[in-house]
Amino acid sequence: MEINQGYINTEVGMIPSDWKVKKVADVGSRFLNGGTPTTKNEDYWKGNIPWITGADIINQGIGIIRRFISMEAVRNSATNIIEKGNLLLVTRTGVGKLAIAPFDIAISQDITGIYPNKEITIEYLFRYFDYNAERLKAFNQGTSIAGITRETLMATAIAVPPTVKEQTNITKALSDAESLISTLENLIAKKRNVKQGAMQQLLQPKEDWEEKRLGEVATLKARIGWQGLSTEEYLKTGEYFLITGTDFKNGYIDWDHCHYVDYNRYKQDKYIQIKKNDILVTKDGTIGKIAFIKRLVKPATLNSGVFVIRPLDESFYQEFFYYILMSEHFSKYLSQLTAGSTISHLYQKDFVHYLFPVPKAYNEQIRIASILSDMDLEIASIDAKLEKYKQIKQGMMQNLLTGKIRLV
């Protein structure tokens, strides 16, 4: 391996020559394990001290606190209270999850509380473990309840910048990137809520609307049984997409993750050769997922688990009907259809009887669909920006936490 000037090769990879490789045991002043108070004493579970397990750490932070214990429970069990600002690392049943304690909190045996010493900041330790979560998972031992032993954790090597100032600069840069990501996530959630309200208002039937029966105004096609595809025919590359139920994402097809089939399979059935503005509905597995073919980047066909719906003689505007299927109207229909059963298949004999509301004026259908489509485009634009910044943050972590880029 070629080593750049100013860098050294270590057990954690190449790092700047002035960085140090430390064991976890060397950077912590205290390591506290947790426990679970007995449930036989109900008074133990009537206190005001928050108590968490590994399951309560979500997205590298504390989720909703579900249980509280008393100080008597702390004194008479193996649990410990970790003071605000110290690290909570899940070392069994979810290894690699972590959080910085937002307040004093008691922990179960799933978690190890780490108090850093003066050589390292808690924020840097958090970011380093977050970036190396997969490496921590690789240390799992045990079969029924996998976890990291205390000895393995103490011996785990980490790369440490020489000064607290540099550590702080690294974590601030990553925190700023994370704040931007959080802002975009909140904006997307807000836009989706606005769109949901618009759908309820725009798709509410009016006096000049009518009901249509799907089987009377559209064709429903799917790959018939004798044309069934084996998984061996799913290709990783090719010129002819194969759309399956797992390729549906946010109301559209995720072309980047589609499989392919050969030309003979594609041409086998012209009725399921996908066209622009087709509406797709899953009929097997997770039934009722919807996708609209806004764009078609390559020829595509279906596997046996998907319907394609096309209107007869402009009996409805395709994108309007797509939004009907994305609305509560269709979800309520599916709930009624599957009530009291373990149905995992949407049968064509049932689906053709689906009654849906539609404006009599075709232009009104276009107007409504256009409004909702513009909202989707705005959300998709923000979502694309979000994915870009997530990739940027990942690159920042890789560069900053290995010293490839220095913030001194």
C-alpha positions in Angstrom: 0.0 0.0 0.0 1.3 3.4 -1.0 1.4 5.7 2.0 1.2 9.5 1.4 3.6 11.7 3.1 2.5 12.8 6.5 0.3 9.6 7.0 0.9 6.3 8.7 -0.7 2.9 8.2 -2.4 1.6 11.4 -4.9 -1.0 12.5 -7.7 1.5 11.8 -6.3 2.4 8.4 -4.2 5.3 7.2 -4.3 8.3 9.4 -2.2 11.5 9.8 1.1 10.9 11.5 0.2 13.3 14.3 -3.0 11.4 15.1 -3.0 8.7 17.8 -4.6 5.2 17.8 -6.2 4.8 21.2 -8.1 1.9 22.8 -11.6 2.7 24.0 -10.3 1.9 27.5 -7.8 4.8 27.1 -10.3 7.5 26.2 -13.0 6.8 28.9 -12.9 7.8 32.5 -15.8 5.6 33.5 -17.7 2.7 31.9 -21.1 1.8 33.4 -23.3 -1.1 32.5 -27.0 -1.2 33.1 -29.7 -3.6 34.2 -33.4 -4.2 34.5 -35.2 -3.8 37.9 -37.5 -6.7 38.7 -41.1 -6.3 37.5 -42.3 -8.2 40.6 -42.0 -5.0 42.6 -44.5 -2.6 41.0 -43.3 0.3 43.0 -40.0 0.1 41.1 -41.8 1.2 38.0 -43.7 4.1 39.5 -40.8 6.6 39.8 -39.7 9.6 37.7 -36.3 8.4 36.5 -36.4 7.6 32.7 -35.1 4.1 31.9 -34.3 2.9 28.4 -33.3 -0.2 26.5 -31.5 -0.5 23.2 -34.9 -0.4 21.4 -35.5 3.1 22.7 -32.5 4.5 20.8 -33.7 5.4 17.3 -31.8 7.2 14.5 -28.9 7.7 16.9 -31.0 9.5 19.5 -33.4 8.9 22.3 -37.0 8.1 21.1 -40.1 8.4 23.3 -39.4 7.5 26.9 -41.8 4.6 27.7 -40.8 3.6 31.2 -39.8 5.3 34.4 -38.3 3.8 37.5 -37.8 4.8 41.2 -34.5 5.6 42.9 -35.2 2.5 45.1 -35.1 0.5 41.9 -31.7 2.0 40.9 -30.3 1.2 44.4 -31.6 -2.4 44.4 -30.8 -3.5 40.8 -27.9 -3.6 38.4 -29.0 -0.5 36.5 -27.0 2.8 36.5 -27.9 6.4 35.9 -25.9 8.0 33.1 -25.5 11.7 33.6 -26.5 14.2 30.9 -24.0 14.7 28.1 -22.3 11.3 28.2 -22.4 8.5 25.6 -25.0 5.7 25.5 -23.7 2.8 23.4 -25.8 -0.2 22.6 -23.6 -3.2 23.2 -26.2 -5.9 22.8 -29.5 -6.3 21.0 -28.9 -3.6 18.4 -25.1 -3.2 18.6 -23.9 0.1 17.0 -26.9 2.3 18.0 -25.9 5.2 20.2 -26.9 8.5 21.6 -25.6 11.3 23.8 -27.7 11.4 26.9 -30.0 14.4 26.7 -30.7 14.2 30.5 -29.8 12.0 33.4 -31.1 8.5 32.3 -31.1 5.0 33.7 -30.0 2.2 31.3 -30.8 -1.5 30.8 -28.2 -4.3 30.2 -28.3 -3.5 26.5 -26.4 -0.3 27.0 -23.0 0.8 28.2 -22.6 4.4 29.4 -19.2 5.9 28.5 -17.8 9.0 30.3 -14.9 10.4 28.1 -11.7 11.7 29.6 -10.1 15.0 28.7 -8.3 13.7 25.6 -11.5 13.3 23.6 -14.8 15.1 23.2 -18.0 13.3 23.6 -19.2 14.6 20.3 -16.1 13.2 18.5 -16.5 9.9 20.2 -20.2 9.8 19.1 -19.3 10.6 15.5 -16.5 8.1 15.4 -18.7 5.3 16.7 -21.5 6.4 14.4 -19.2 6.2 11.3 -17.9 2.8 12.5 -21.2 1.2 13.5 -20.7 -1.7 11.0 -17.3 -2.4 12.5 -18.9 -2.6 16.0 -21.5 -5.0 14.7 -18.8 -7.3 13.4 -17.6 -7.7 17.0 -20.9 -9.3 17.9 -20.7 -12.6 19.9 -23.3 -15.0 21.1 -26.2 -16.7 19.3 -29.5 -16.0 21.1 -28.5 -12.5 22.2 -25.6 -11.1 20.3 -23.5 -8.4 21.8 -20.0 -7.0 22.4 -18.2 -8.2 25.5 -16.7 -5.6 27.9 -13.2 -6.9 27.0 -13.8 -6.4 23.2 -15.2 -2.9 23.7 -12.3 -1.9 25.8 -9.8 -3.2 23.3 -11.5 -1.5 20.3 -9.1 0.9 18.5 -10.1 4.4 17.4 -8.3 7.2 15.6 -8.0 10.3 17.7 -7.0 13.8 16.4 -4.2 15.3 18.5 -6.2 18.3 19.8 -9.6 18.9 21.2 -9.8 21.9 18.9 -9.5 19.7 15.8 -12.0 17.2 17.2 -14.4 20.1 17.8 -14.0 21.4 14.3 -14.7 18.0 12.8 -17.9 17.5 14.8 -19.1 21.0 14.1 -18.8 20.5 10.4 -20.7 17.2 10.6 -23.3 18.8 12.9 -23.8 21.6 10.4 -24.4 19.1 7.6 -26.8 17.1 9.8 -28.7 20.3 10.6 -29.2 21.0 6.9 -30.4 17.4 6.3 -32.8 17.7 9.2 -34.1 21.0 7.8 -34.8 19.4 4.4 -36.5 16.4 6.1 -38.8 18.7 8.0 -39.5 20.6 4.8 -40.4 17.5 2.9 -42.7 16.3 5.8 -44.4 19.7 5.8 -44.9 19.7 2.0 -46.3 16.2 2.1 -48.8 17.2 4.8 -49.8 20.2 2.6 -50.3 17.9 -0.4 -52.3 15.4 1.7 -54.7 18.3 2.7 -54.9 19.4 -0.9 -55.8 15.8 -2.0 -58.6 15.6 0.5 -60.0 18.9 -0.7 -59.5 18.4 -4.5 -60.6 14.8 -4.6 -63.8 15.3 -2.5 -66.7 14.5 -4.9 -68.7 17.5 -6.0 -72.2 17.9 -7.5 -70.9 17.7 -11.1 -68.9 14.5 -10.4 -70.0 10.9 -11.2 -69.1 7.4 -10.2 -67.5 5.0 -12.6 -66.9 1.2 -12.3 -63.3 0.4 -13.1 -64.0 -2.7 -15.2 -66.4 -0.7 -17.5 -64.0 2.1 -18.3 -60.5 0.6 -18.2 -58.5 -2.5 -19.0 -56.6 -4.4 -16.3 -53.7 -6.5 -17.5 -51.1 -8.6 -15.7 -48.6 -11.4 -16.6 -50.7 -14.5 -16.7 -49.8 -17.7 -14.9 -48.1 -19.7 -17.7 -45.8 -16.7 -18.3 -44.5 -16.8 -14.8 -40.8 -15.8 -14.4 -38.3 -17.6 -12.3 -35.8 -15.6 -10.3 -33.0 -17.1 -12.4 -34.5 -14.9 -15.3 -34.1 -11.7 -13.3 -31.0 -10.0 -14.8 -28.8 -7.4 -13.2 -28.2 -5.6 -16.5 -30.0 -5.4 -19.8 -32.3 -3.3 -22.1 -35.7 -4.4 -20.9 -36.8 -3.5 -17.4 -38.8 -6.0 -15.2 -41.1 -4.1 -12.8 -41.9 -5.9 -9.6 -43.7 -4.8 -6.4 -40.5 -4.1 -4.7 -39.7 -1.4 -7.3 -42.5 1.0 -6.2 -41.3 4.0 -4.3 -43.3 7.1 -3.3 -45.9 6.5 -6.0 -43.4 6.0 -8.9 -41.0 3.3 -10.1 -37.5 3.3 -8.7 -35.7 2.5 -12.1 -32.3 2.5 -10.4 -33.1 -0.8 -8.6 -35.2 -2.6 -11.3 -34.1 -6.0 -12.6 -34.1 -6.8 -16.3 -35.4 -9.6 -18.6 -34.3 -10.7 -22.1 -36.0 -9.6 -25.2 -38.0 -12.8 -25.6 -39.6 -12.3 -22.2 -40.3 -8.7 -23.0 -42.0 -9.3 -26.3 -44.0 -12.3 -24.9 -47.0 -10.2 -24.0 -47.7 -6.9 -25.7 -50.5 -6.1 -23.2 -48.0 -5.7 -20.3 -45.4 -3.7 -22.3 -45.4 -0.5 -20.2 -46.2 2.8 -21.8 -45.9 6.4 -20.5 -48.9 7.4 -18.3 -49.7 3.8 -17.3 -51.0 3.2 -13.8 -49.6 0.2 -11.9 -51.1 -1.5 -8.8 -49.5 -4.4 -6.9 -51.8 -7.4 -6.5 -49.6 -9.8 -4.5 -47.7 -9.6 -1.3 -48.2 -6.0 -0.1 -51.3 -5.3 -2.2 -52.5 -1.9 -3.3 -49.1 -0.1 -3.9 -49.4 2.4 -6.7 -47.1 3.8 -9.3 -47.6 6.2 -12.2 -45.3 6.0 -15.2 -44.3 9.6 -15.5 -41.2 8.7 -17.5 -40.1 5.6 -19.3 -36.3 5.4 -19.6 -36.2 2.0 -21.3 -38.7 -0.6 -22.5 -40.3 -2.3 -19.5 -42.6 -5.2 -18.7 -44.2 -6.7 -15.5 -43.8 -9.7 -13.3 -46.9 -11.6 -12.2 -47.6 -9.4 -9.1 -48.5 -6.2 -10.8 -51.6 -4.9 -12.7 -51.4 -2.2 -15.4 -54.5 -0.1 -15.8 -55.4 1.9 -19.0 -58.5 3.9 -19.7 -60.9 3.1 -22.5 -61.6 5.9 -25.0 -60.4 8.7 -22.6 -63.0 7.6 -20.0 -60.8 9.3 -17.4 -57.5 11.2 -17.3 -54.8 8.7 -16.2 -52.9 11.0 -13.7 -56.2 12.0 -12.1 -57.1 8.3 -11.5 -53.6 7.8 -10.1 -54.3 10.4 -7.4 -57.6 8.7 -6.7 -55.7 5.5 -6.0 -53.2 7.3 -3.9 -56.0 8.8 -1.8 -58.0 7.6 1.2 -60.8 6.6 -1.2 -58.8 3.6 -2.5 -57.3 2.7 0.9 -60.8 2.5 2.4 -61.9 0.3 -0.5 -58.9 -2.1 0.2 -59.7 -2.1 3.9 -63.3 -3.1 3.2 -62.3 -5.7 0.6 -59.8 -7.4 3.0 -61.9 -6.9 6.2 -61.9 -10.1 8.4 -59.6 -12.0 6.0 -55.9 -12.8 5.6 -56.1 -11.8 1.9 -52.7 -11.2 0.3 -54.0 -11.0 -3.3 -56.0 -8.4 -5.1 -58.1 -10.4 -7.5 -59.1 -9.0 -10.9 -62.7 -10.3 -10.4 -63.0 -8.0 -7.3 -61.0 -5.0 -8.6 -63.1 -4.5 -11.7 -66.0 -3.6 -9.5 -64.1 -0.7 -7.8 -66.3 2.4 -8.0 -64.4 5.7 -8.0 -65.5 9.4 -8.2 -64.5 11.5 -11.2 -65.5 15.0 -12.5 -67.6 14.8 -15.6 -65.5 17.5 -17.3 -62.3 16.0 -18.6 -60.5 19.4 -18.3 -61.3 19.4 -14.5 -59.6 16.1 -14.1 -56.5 17.5 -15.9 -56.6 20.7 -13.7 -56.7 18.7 -10.4 -54.0 16.3 -11.5 -51.8 19.2 -12.6 -52.0 20.8 -9.2 -51.1 17.6 -7.3 -48.4 16.8 -9.9 -46.7 20.2 -9.4 -46.7 19.4 -5.6 -45.1 16.1 -6.3 -42.4 17.6 -8.5 -41.6 20.1 -5.8 -41.3 17.4 -3.1 -39.2 15.2 -5.5 -36.8 18.2 -6.1 -36.3 18.7 -2.4 -35.9 14.9 -1.9 -33.2 14.8 -4.5 -31.4 17.6 -2.8 -31.8 15.7 0.5 -30.2 12.6 -1.0 -27.4 14.7 -2.4 -26.6 16.2 1.0 -26.8 12.8 2.7 -24.1 11.6 0.3 -22.1 14.7 1.0 -22.3 14.1 4.7 -21.2 10.5 4.3 -18.2 11.7 2.3 -17.4 14.2 5.0 -17.5 11.5 7.6 -15.2 9.3 5.6 -12.7 12.2 5.0 -12.8 14.0 8.3 -12.9 11.0 10.7 -9.8 9.4 8.9 -7.9 12.7 8.6 -7.9 12.7 4.8 -9.2 16.3 5.2 -7.9 18.3 8.1 -9.8 21.0 9.9 -7.0 22.6 12.0 
